[in-house]
C-alpha cells in the first residue's frame, strides 16, 4: 500500500475512534440522571398511570426541599418541622416562589438505605401510604421541589433523606 494511502486509512481510523469515543462519553453522561430527577420521573410515571397531569420541577422549591433533607441529616431528626420550629409553610414562604400569590403546599418525606433509598422505591412507598399517596396524586399540585441528602442516621452511614414539596399557586 502506498504511503499516502496508508496515511489516509490511518487518519480515517483515528477519526472513527475519536468519534466513537466522543459518542460513548456523551451517551454515558446523558444516561446519568440526578436522583432528584429520577424521583420526579417516578412520581410523574405514577401520576400518568392514574390519569393525573405531570408535575414541573421548580428550582426555588428544590432548594427548599434539599435544605430540609440536609437539615434532617445534619441535626439527626426525621420530621416535617425542624427542631428550631421551621415548618413547611415557613420554608415555602422564604423561597420567594409564592410571593404575591395564594398558594397551598404538601410535603412528603422518606429515608432509607441501599435499594430502599432509590427514587423508584421511595415513590412506590409513598404510593402505599394513604397520606403520601393523596399528596403525590393530587391533581391540585402542579409544581414540586425535590431534595435528597445522604449521611449518617440512626447508626446507618448511608441513609438518604428525600423531601418532596408540592405546591400550587394562583
C-alpha angles and dihedrals in degrees: 000000000000117000094246093053091048089052092051092048090047091049092049092049091049092049091050092050092049092047092049090048092051092048092048094050093047091048091050091048092047090049093059107089118184113246093246090056090046088056092047089052091047092050092046091048089054092045090051091051088056094044094252122139119254123264122238120224114235120199095214090055091043090059090050091051094043092049091051093049091048091047091053091052094044095048096035101237138116114212145106091246118057123227087257091055099257107157133193090255092052093048093047092048091051091051092072090226093112101039111138092005136102107235149169129205142191129191133206123193133190139167132190147141133241115346090354089066095057121116094243093048090049094051091047091049090052089050089057093052113078094214095046092041091055091054096042094048098038110126087206094075117077103161131055140180118204126195133179127185127173131203145106119332131158092347095312114119094195103047114145121203121205126198122183117185113195117197140178120189129184 
